Amino acid sequence: MNTWIGHVPIPWLRESLLLMRADRPIGTWLLLWPALWGLAAASQGRPSWSLLVIFSLGAFVMRSAGCVANDITDRDIDPLVTRTRNRPLAAGRISLGAARRLLFFLLTVALVLGLLLPPMSLALCVAGALLALTYPFAKRFIPVPQLHLGMAFAWGVPIAWVAVTQTLTLETWLLFLAALTWTMGFDTIYALMDRADDLKVGVHSTAIFFGRFDLAAIGLLYLVTVVLLWIIGQRMALNGYYDALVLTALLHGLWQLHRIRHRATEMALRAFLSNKWFGGIVFAGFILGV
């Protein structure tokens, strides 16, 4: 607990923040970027400040809710996994009832934020919340649960697009697919760190599914992401700045593959965390590409 949360003097608040992973903002960034891509693309590079604030807060709240829901679902599995055994619920530092109340509070805040959006966006928000909250169960039954996670993370694209234009277009769904394959790629990198423990406790991941072809699969997912982004740029007649930044994103993906070539845990973690820059590069492309 060598973070700012460790200095919070109120035990229930400290453990609630840890349960929300408030000290690890990477999850919020990775959930936020697809929504910001959608906002920037749909608004032709000029998203409104009000929508930027709503979606930023929404990403933090829904990522926190997803973490709490995940720990509630995995409360019997997390004590068996090295990386998760010290989480508040797994270690018994917070009660199941308190975790459920926290989840209810976060979902209520998310609903309030959703009510600030057009009705169609609100309906899509509800569908996105269902995707996020059911992901922990996907790990038990689906050989490629990162596909489910990718849909949950990428769902911010249509929500944001509708918030700007009140419509869904082919470009919306191409960008949704790009965000989905990107999420599958970076979460497969994350899953490399847990592969041995996941095999032991009997949950699925793409790191297990792809086996010795894991790096090739990650590379292919990143390549598909970049190709989809390039197609979107062509369809939207975006300029050379966009093309250059999409190329930069491709080079960043290749750098990640180089870092994880030996599948070392520390390198996998660094490559995974660097995806906040990948998302930012693509967002800058949509801002500068008009």
N, C-alpha and C positions, 0 to 999 in steps of 0.2 A: 504494500500500500504506500509506495514511495511517490505519491502524487498529492496534489492539493486536497483531494478528498480525505486523505489520511489525517488532515488537520481539522476536519469538521468535528466539533466537540459533541454534537448530539448523535448518539449511536444509531437511532432509527433512521435519521436523515442520511448519515454517512453510509449505512448499509443499503438504503434505497438508491442513493446515487451510484453506488458500486453495482447494484443490480441492473441499473439502467445503462451501465458502461459510460457514465458521463465523463470519466477520465480518459476515454478512448474515442476521440471524435472521428476516427477514420470511418466508422460505420455510417455516421451521419453524412459525411462527404460523399461516400459511395452511393448512398440512397438519394442524395440531393442532386448530384450531377445530371442524371437522366432528366429530371424535372427541369433543371435549368437549361439543358439542351433544348427541350421542348418549348420552353418559354422564349428562348432566344431565336429559335428557328421560326416559330409561329409568328413572332412579332417583327420579323425581318431585322433582327439584331438590336432591337430597342425595347426590351422588356420593361414593364412598369415597375417602379420601386415598390409599390404596394404588393404586387404579386411576388416579387423577389422576397419580401419579408414574410409573407404568408407561407410560401413554399419552404423557405429556410426553417421557419419555426415548425412547420409540419413534418419536415424530414427529421428534425431532432426528436420530436414527440413520438413519431411512428417508429423510428429506429429504437428508441427507448422502450416503447411498448413491445416491439418484436423481441428485444432481449429479455424482457421480463417474462413474456409468454413462453419463450424458448426455455428459460430456466425452470419455469413451473412444469412444463412438459417433461423436461429432462432431469427432474430432481432426483430420480433413482439411478440415472446413468452418470451424471456429472461427477459424483464421488468416486467413480471407477476410472476416470480419465485424468491423467496427470495435469493437463493444462486447465481443467475446470474444477478440480476437487476443492479449491479454496474459494469458489464463488459463494456469495452470502447465503443463498438457499441451500446449496449442497453442503456447506459447512455448518449449517444450523444457526447462523448468526441473525437470520430473519425468519419469521414464521411464514408458513404457506398462506395463512389468512392475510397477513400484511402484504405479501407479494400480490395476491389477488386484488386487494383494495388499491394498490398502486397501479396495477394494470387498468382497472376500471377508471381511475382518475385520468390516466394518460389518454385512454380512448375517448373520454369525455372532452378533454382539451382538443384532441384531434377533430372531434365532431364540431366543436365550436369554430375551429379554423375552417373546416369544410363548408360551414354555413355562410362563410364570407365569399364563397365562390359561386358561379352560376349553377343552377340545379343539375345540369348534365354532368358538370365536374364533380358535384357532391355525390351523385350516383356512382361515378367511377371511383371516387374515394372509398366508398363502402366496399366495392369489389376489390380494390387494392388492399384494404385492411384485411379482408378475408384471405387473400393470397398470403399476406405476411403472417397472419396468425396460424395458418394451417401448415406453414413450412416445417415446423418441428416434427409433425407427423409424417411428412413426406420422406424424411430421412429413414424412417422405419420400413417403408413399403415400396418406394420408387428407387430403382437402381441408379438413376441420375437425378438426385434431388436438387442439384444446382440448376436444373431446368426450371423447377418450381420457384426457386429463389430468384432466378433471372427474371421470370415473369413478374414477381413481386417488386423487384427493384426497378424494372423497366416501365412499370405501370405509371410511374410519374410522368412519362412522356405524353400519353393521351390525356391525362388529367390536366397537365399544363397547357397542352395544345387547345383543348376545349375552353379552358379559362380565358384564352386570348381570342380565339376565332369563333367559338361556339360550334365548330365543325370538326370532323375527322377526315383526313385525306390519305392518299396513298403514301405521301411523305411521312405522315404521322406513324404509320405502321412500319415503314422502312426504318425509321429512327427507333421505334420500339424494338425491332429485331436487332438493331445494332447495339442498343443498350443491353438486351438480353444476352447476346453472345459475349459481349464484354464482361458482363457479370459472371457468366459461366466460366470464362477464362480466369478471371482473378480469384474467384472462389475455389476453383480447382487448385490453384497455387496455395491458397489457405488450407485446403483439405489435405495437401501433402504433409503438413505438419502433424495431422491427427490420424494418418492412415493406419498406423499400427494399433492405436487405441480403438479406432472405429471398427477394425476387424475383430478386436477382442470383445467388444461389447455388442457387436452385431448390427451396427447401423451402416447405411449406405453412403457413398460419396462418389463423385466422378473420379477422384484420385484412385479409388479402388476399381471402379468400372473400367477406366482406360488402362490400368495396369502399367506395363512397360512402355506403352505408347502415350503416357501422360503428357510428356513435353510436346510431342507432335500434336496432340489434341489441343493443348493450350495455344500453340502456335497457329493452328488452323482456326480456332475460335477468334483469336485476335485478327487474323487475316480477313476473315469474313466480316468482322466489325468494321475494319478500315474500308473494305470494298463497299459495304453498305453506305458508309459515310460518304465515300466518293460519289456513289450513285446519287445520293441525296443532293450533294453539291451541284452535280450536273443538272438534275431536274429543277433545282431552284436557281440555277444560273449564278451561283456564288463565285466570287472572284479568286484571284491567285493567292491571296492571303489565306483563304480557307484551305485551298489545296496544299499549301506549304505546311499549314498546321496539322492537317490530316496526315501528311507524310511524316511530320515530327512525331505524331502519336504512334505511327507504325514503327518508327525507329525506337521509341520508348518501349513498345511491346517487345521488340527484338532484344533490347537491353535487359528486360525482365527475364526473358528466356535464357540469356547468357548467365545471369546471376543465379538461376536455379538449376543450372545444368548438372550439378552434383547432388541436387535434391537435399542440400543441407538446410536444416530447420531455420537457422538464423538468416540465411540468404533468402529463403522462401518468404519469411516474414517481411524482410526489407522490400522485396519485390512486390508483395501484396500491398504494403503500406504506400508504395510509390504510385499506386493507381489514383490517388487524389490528384496527382499532377496530370496523369493521362486525361482524366475527366475535365480538368481545367483547360488543358490544351484544346480539346474539342470545343468546349464552351467559347473560348477565345476565337476559335475559327468561325463560329456562327455570329459572334459580335462583329468581327472585322471583315467578314466575308460578303457583306452587302454592298 
